[in-house]
Amino acid sequence: MKTIIIITECRRYRFNYGETLQAVALNKVLSNLGFKCITASYENEKNDLKGWMLPNIKTYALRGIKFELFRHRHIVYPIFRSNKKEDFEKLIDKADVLFCGSDCIWYEKDYNDILFMFFPKKKIPKIAYAPSLRDSVVTDNMYEKRVSKWIGQIDHLSTRELDGSRIIEEISKRTCQTVLDPTLLLDKRIWDNMSGKRIIKESYIVLYIIGKSRELVPILTQVKKFYKNRRIIWIGMENNNGYPFGDVLIDIGPAEFISLIKYADAVITDSFHGTAFSIIYEKQMYSIKRIVNKRDIYDNDCRIKNVFDFLGIHNYYTKSDKIDFKGAEIDYQEVSKKLKKQRETSLDYIVNALKDEGLLKYGKNDRVC
């Protein structure tokens, strides 16, 4: 059996739903093609534990346990974790191909040569699958200089956003394909097998807001008024600054996260993966521009906008927008057609890249995702 090393982030002490779920998804897709897939997470566990876990251990300990159990349950081989290049070099000695992706591993404020698979002494095929630059512009003056060298050794280039592909093409002078996030490659029936049981018995809407919720009161109040007969459920986040209404759930692992979206009447979120799972489960959703602080204002964040462009959805709002709820209804019959087409194109990218490297003989209709 051929071995794939997937270099990404799937951090033990960072309880990020999207990060974990995309890692699980790409591992499953590549495993389904007949490979031994090892997820290699770039992280500094000591710093993560010291800087994040300890101040929140009483509140989020159970969530942390649920995250790690979910990873072990749905990722076949043990997750490799390190922030040292020499450790990654030892790991890939017996690998047949490297993948990197997905999530914001190529974002200008949080990138490095490991996440770009820059191991010049190792002669091994390298495939980028859906890494995200997050923004539509790059402001780091050193980014192009560093990245141009690193991506020169990547055999197959793709990113998750149209704007990201444009930026990489400008830097590399090569074609860079735009593909779906790994979570969108899996049919909802597969996610059903990873979902927890229904948590809320009555009708409800779920709010998954990572930024400052109080800043979004003007638009959230509209949602509350329109869905006045539904219970409002918040997925509690450690960086959030409070909730003006609704019930907060804290001990939510990835399985419960899937369940809360699966059974919701509607989803309100400022998260890319909150949006992605709303699409997977064909939920009425309202995606809102994230508000964090003056240093990171998300003006150039193109993640949700780009996937909406792909699928013909227009429900992206700022806090000052007035929602036309009737006009905001999503036609999932049309969306599902576009998603199916994009899913096929994205899977073709993976299959063709592996075939080009002589690692796969499967045809287009032989794979199951």
C-alpha positions as CSV (number, residue, x, y, z in Angstrom):
1,M,0.0,0.0,0.0
2,K,1.3,3.4,-1.0
3,T,1.7,6.0,1.8
4,I,0.5,9.6,1.7
5,I,1.6,12.2,4.2
6,I,-0.9,15.0,4.6
7,I,0.7,18.2,6.1
8,T,-1.9,20.3,7.6
9,E,-3.1,21.6,11.0
10,C,-5.1,19.3,13.3
11,R,-3.8,20.6,16.6
12,R,-4.4,18.7,19.8
13,Y,-5.0,21.8,22.0
14,R,-6.8,24.0,19.5
15,F,-10.4,23.1,19.4
16,N,-11.3,24.4,16.0
17,Y,-14.2,22.6,14.3
18,G,-13.3,23.4,10.8
19,E,-9.6,22.6,11.2
20,T,-10.4,19.1,12.6
21,L,-13.2,18.3,10.2
22,Q,-11.2,19.3,7.0
23,A,-8.4,17.1,8.2
24,V,-10.7,14.1,8.8
25,A,-12.3,14.7,5.4
26,L,-9.1,14.8,3.3
27,N,-7.8,11.8,5.1
28,K,-11.0,9.9,4.3
29,V,-11.0,10.9,0.6
30,L,-7.4,9.8,0.1
31,S,-7.9,6.6,2.2
32,N,-10.9,5.7,0.0
33,L,-8.5,5.8,-3.0
34,G,-6.5,2.9,-1.4
35,F,-3.7,4.8,0.3
36,K,-2.3,4.6,3.8
37,C,-2.8,8.2,4.9
38,I,-1.0,9.8,7.8
39,T,-2.1,13.2,9.0
40,A,0.9,15.4,9.9
41,S,-0.1,18.4,12.0
42,Y,2.1,21.4,12.2
43,E,1.9,22.7,15.8
44,N,3.7,23.6,18.9
45,E,1.9,21.5,21.5
46,K,3.7,23.0,24.5
47,N,2.9,26.6,23.5
48,D,-0.7,25.7,22.7
49,L,-1.1,24.0,26.1
50,K,0.5,26.8,28.0
51,G,-1.0,29.7,26.1
52,W,-4.6,28.5,25.6
53,M,-5.6,25.3,27.4
54,L,-4.7,26.2,31.0
55,P,-6.8,29.4,31.3
56,N,-9.8,27.6,29.9
57,I,-9.3,24.0,31.3
58,K,-12.3,24.0,33.5
59,T,-14.7,25.3,30.9
60,Y,-13.4,23.5,27.9
61,A,-11.8,20.2,29.2
62,L,-14.7,18.1,28.1
63,R,-14.7,19.7,24.7
64,G,-11.0,18.9,24.3
65,I,-11.6,15.3,25.2
66,K,-14.4,15.1,22.6
67,F,-12.2,16.6,19.9
68,E,-9.4,14.1,20.4
69,L,-11.7,11.1,20.6
70,F,-13.4,12.3,17.4
71,R,-10.0,12.5,15.7
72,H,-8.9,9.1,16.9
73,R,-12.2,7.6,15.8
74,H,-12.2,8.9,12.3
75,I,-8.6,9.2,11.3
76,V,-7.2,5.7,10.9
77,Y,-3.5,6.2,11.7
78,P,-2.1,8.1,14.6
79,I,-1.7,11.9,14.0
80,F,1.9,13.0,13.8
81,R,2.5,16.3,15.5
82,S,5.5,18.6,15.5
83,N,6.8,22.0,14.6
84,K,10.4,20.8,13.8
85,K,11.4,20.4,10.2
86,E,13.7,17.6,10.9
87,D,10.8,15.6,12.4
88,F,8.8,16.0,9.2
89,E,11.8,15.0,7.1
90,K,12.1,11.8,9.0
91,L,8.4,11.1,8.7
92,I,8.4,11.5,4.9
93,D,11.4,9.2,4.4
94,K,9.1,6.3,3.6
95,A,6.2,8.2,2.0
96,D,5.3,8.0,-1.6
97,V,3.6,11.4,-2.0
98,L,3.1,14.5,0.1
99,F,-0.2,16.5,0.3
100,C,-0.7,19.8,2.0
101,G,-4.0,21.3,2.8
102,S,-6.6,22.5,3.6
103,D,-7.7,25.5,5.8
104,C,-5.7,28.7,6.2
105,I,-2.2,27.1,6.1
106,W,-1.0,29.6,3.4
107,Y,-2.4,32.7,5.1
108,E,0.2,35.5,5.1
109,K,0.2,35.9,8.9
110,D,0.6,32.2,9.7
111,Y,2.7,30.3,7.1
112,N,6.1,28.6,6.9
113,D,8.1,26.4,4.6
114,I,6.8,23.1,6.2
115,L,3.2,24.0,5.3
116,F,4.5,24.6,1.7
117,M,6.1,21.2,1.8
118,F,9.6,22.7,1.1
119,F,11.9,19.7,1.6
120,P,14.4,20.2,-1.2
121,K,16.5,17.2,-0.2
122,K,13.6,14.9,-0.5
123,K,12.6,13.8,-4.0
124,I,9.0,13.1,-3.6
125,P,5.8,14.2,-5.5
126,K,4.1,17.1,-3.8
127,I,0.4,18.0,-4.3
128,A,-1.3,21.0,-2.8
129,Y,-5.0,20.4,-2.1
130,A,-7.1,23.4,-1.2
131,P,-4.7,25.4,1.1
132,S,-6.3,28.8,1.8
133,L,-4.7,32.2,1.8
134,R,-7.8,33.5,3.5
135,D,-7.7,37.0,1.9
136,S,-8.1,38.4,-1.5
137,V,-4.9,40.5,-1.2
138,V,-1.4,39.9,0.3
139,T,0.2,42.8,2.3
140,D,3.3,41.0,3.6
141,N,6.2,42.3,1.4
142,M,8.2,39.1,2.0
143,Y,5.4,36.7,1.1
144,E,6.0,36.6,-2.6
145,K,9.8,36.3,-2.3
146,R,9.5,33.3,0.1
147,V,6.6,31.6,-1.4
148,S,7.9,31.8,-5.0
149,K,10.8,29.6,-4.0
150,W,8.7,27.2,-2.0
151,I,6.0,26.6,-4.5
152,G,8.5,26.0,-7.2
153,Q,8.9,22.5,-5.8
154,I,5.2,21.7,-5.7
155,D,4.2,19.5,-8.6
156,H,0.4,20.2,-8.5
157,L,-1.0,23.5,-7.4
158,S,-4.4,24.3,-6.1
159,T,-6.1,26.6,-3.5
160,R,-9.5,26.7,-1.9
161,E,-10.5,30.2,-3.1
162,L,-10.5,31.8,-6.6
163,D,-8.6,34.8,-5.2
164,G,-6.0,32.5,-3.6
165,S,-5.4,30.8,-6.9
166,R,-5.0,34.1,-8.7
167,I,-2.4,35.2,-6.2
168,I,-0.5,31.9,-6.4
169,E,-0.6,32.1,-10.2
170,E,0.8,35.7,-10.1
171,I,3.6,34.5,-7.9
172,S,4.4,31.2,-9.6
173,K,3.6,32.1,-13.2
174,R,1.9,28.6,-13.3
175,T,-1.7,27.4,-13.4
176,C,-3.3,27.0,-10.0
177,Q,-6.7,25.2,-9.8
178,T,-9.4,26.2,-7.4
179,V,-11.0,23.3,-5.6
180,L,-13.5,22.6,-2.9
181,D,-12.7,22.4,0.8
182,P,-12.3,18.7,1.8
183,T,-15.5,18.8,3.9
184,L,-17.5,19.5,0.8
185,L,-16.1,16.5,-1.0
186,L,-18.0,14.1,1.3
187,D,-21.6,13.3,0.9
188,K,-23.9,14.2,3.9
189,R,-24.5,10.5,4.4
190,I,-20.8,10.1,5.3
191,W,-21.1,13.0,7.7
192,D,-24.2,11.4,9.2
193,N,-22.0,8.5,10.3
194,M,-19.8,10.9,12.1
195,S,-22.6,13.0,13.6
196,G,-23.8,12.9,17.2
197,K,-27.4,12.3,18.2
198,R,-29.9,15.1,18.1
199,I,-29.2,17.4,21.1
200,I,-32.1,19.9,21.0
201,K,-35.6,18.3,20.7
202,E,-37.6,21.3,19.8
203,S,-37.3,23.5,16.7
204,Y,-34.2,25.8,16.9
205,I,-31.8,27.9,15.0
206,V,-28.1,27.6,15.7
207,L,-25.6,30.5,16.0
208,Y,-22.0,29.8,15.4
209,I,-20.2,33.1,15.8
210,I,-16.4,33.1,16.3
211,G,-16.0,36.9,16.4
212,K,-17.6,39.5,18.7
213,S,-21.3,38.6,19.0
214,R,-22.3,41.9,20.6
215,E,-21.1,43.8,17.6
216,L,-23.6,41.8,15.5
217,V,-26.7,42.6,17.6
218,P,-28.3,44.7,14.8
219,I,-28.4,41.8,12.3
220,L,-28.9,39.1,14.9
221,T,-32.0,40.9,16.3
222,Q,-33.6,40.7,12.8
223,V,-33.0,36.9,12.8
224,K,-34.4,36.5,16.3
225,K,-37.6,38.4,15.3
226,F,-38.1,36.4,12.1
227,Y,-37.5,33.1,13.8
228,K,-39.5,34.1,16.9
229,N,-41.0,30.6,17.5
230,R,-37.6,28.8,17.5
231,R,-35.2,28.3,20.3
232,I,-31.9,30.1,19.8
233,I,-28.8,28.0,20.4
234,W,-25.3,29.4,20.5
235,I,-22.2,27.2,20.1
236,G,-20.0,28.8,22.8
237,M,-16.6,30.0,21.7
238,E,-13.7,31.0,23.9
239,N,-13.0,34.2,22.0
240,N,-16.5,35.5,21.9
241,N,-17.4,38.5,24.0
242,G,-20.9,37.6,25.2
243,Y,-24.4,36.7,23.9
244,P,-27.3,39.1,24.0
245,F,-29.9,36.3,23.9
246,G,-30.3,32.5,23.5
247,D,-28.9,29.5,25.2
248,V,-25.2,28.7,25.1
249,L,-23.8,25.2,24.7
250,I,-20.1,24.8,25.8
251,D,-19.2,21.1,25.7
252,I,-19.6,20.7,21.9
253,G,-17.2,18.4,20.1
254,P,-17.1,17.9,16.3
255,A,-19.8,15.2,16.4
256,E,-22.1,17.5,18.3
257,F,-21.2,20.4,16.0
258,I,-22.3,18.4,12.9
259,S,-25.5,17.4,14.8
260,L,-26.4,20.9,15.7
261,I,-26.3,22.1,12.1
262,K,-27.9,18.9,10.8
263,Y,-31.1,19.3,12.8
264,A,-31.3,23.2,12.8
265,D,-34.0,25.1,11.1
266,A,-31.5,27.7,10.1
267,V,-27.8,28.6,10.7
268,I,-26.3,32.0,11.4
269,T,-22.5,32.1,11.2
270,D,-19.4,34.1,10.5
271,S,-17.4,30.9,10.0
272,F,-16.3,29.3,6.7
273,H,-16.9,25.8,7.9
274,G,-20.2,26.8,9.6
275,T,-21.2,27.9,6.1
276,A,-19.8,24.7,4.5
277,F,-21.8,22.3,6.8
278,S,-24.9,24.4,6.2
279,I,-24.4,23.8,2.5
280,I,-23.8,20.1,3.1
281,Y,-27.1,19.8,5.0
282,E,-28.9,22.2,2.8
283,K,-29.8,24.6,5.6
284,Q,-31.2,28.0,5.3
285,M,-28.3,30.1,6.4
286,Y,-27.1,33.7,6.9
287,S,-23.4,34.2,6.8
288,I,-22.1,37.3,8.4
289,K,-18.8,39.2,8.1
290,R,-16.7,38.4,11.1
291,I,-15.7,41.2,13.5
292,V,-12.7,40.7,15.7
293,N,-10.5,43.8,16.3
294,K,-8.8,46.7,14.5
295,R,-5.7,44.6,13.7
296,D,-7.7,41.9,12.0
297,I,-10.8,43.4,10.5
298,Y,-11.5,40.7,7.9
299,D,-12.1,43.3,5.1
300,N,-10.3,41.1,2.6
301,D,-11.5,37.7,3.8
302,C,-12.8,36.0,0.7
303,R,-13.5,32.5,2.0
304,I,-17.3,32.5,2.3
305,K,-17.7,34.9,-0.7
306,N,-15.7,32.6,-3.0
307,V,-17.7,29.4,-2.1
308,F,-20.9,31.4,-2.5
309,D,-19.7,32.5,-6.0
310,F,-19.1,28.9,-6.8
311,L,-22.6,27.8,-5.8
312,G,-24.7,30.9,-6.6
313,I,-25.6,31.8,-3.0
314,H,-25.9,35.4,-2.0
315,N,-26.6,35.3,1.8
316,Y,-23.5,37.2,3.0
317,Y,-24.1,40.2,5.3
318,T,-22.5,42.8,7.3
319,K,-23.9,43.9,10.7
320,S,-25.6,46.9,9.2
321,D,-27.4,45.1,6.4
322,K,-31.2,44.6,6.4
323,I,-32.1,41.0,5.5
324,D,-34.8,40.3,2.9
325,F,-35.8,37.0,4.4
326,K,-38.1,36.0,1.6
327,G,-35.4,36.8,-1.0
328,A,-32.8,35.1,1.1
329,E,-34.3,31.6,0.7
330,I,-31.7,29.3,-0.9
331,D,-32.7,27.2,-3.8
332,Y,-30.8,24.0,-3.0
333,Q,-32.0,22.2,-6.1
334,E,-29.8,24.5,-8.1
335,V,-27.0,24.7,-5.4
336,S,-26.8,20.8,-5.3
337,K,-26.2,20.7,-9.1
338,K,-23.4,23.2,-8.9
339,L,-21.9,21.5,-5.8
340,K,-22.0,18.1,-7.6
341,K,-20.1,19.6,-10.6
342,Q,-17.5,21.3,-8.3
343,R,-17.1,18.1,-6.3
344,E,-16.4,16.1,-9.5
345,T,-13.9,18.7,-10.7
346,S,-12.1,18.7,-7.3
347,L,-11.9,14.9,-7.1
348,D,-10.6,14.8,-10.7
349,Y,-7.8,17.1,-9.6
350,I,-6.8,14.6,-6.9
351,V,-7.1,11.6,-9.1
352,N,-5.3,13.1,-12.1
353,A,-2.5,14.4,-9.9
354,L,-1.9,10.9,-8.4
355,K,-2.2,9.3,-11.8
356,D,0.4,11.8,-13.3
357,E,2.8,10.7,-10.5
358,G,2.2,7.0,-11.4
359,L,0.6,6.4,-8.0
360,L,-3.0,5.6,-9.1
361,K,-4.6,3.6,-11.9
362,Y,-8.2,4.2,-10.9
363,G,-10.5,5.7,-13.4
364,K,-13.0,8.5,-12.8
365,N,-15.9,6.2,-11.9
366,D,-13.9,3.9,-9.6
367,R,-13.7,6.2,-6.6
368,V,-16.3,6.5,-3.8
369,C,-16.6,9.6,-1.6
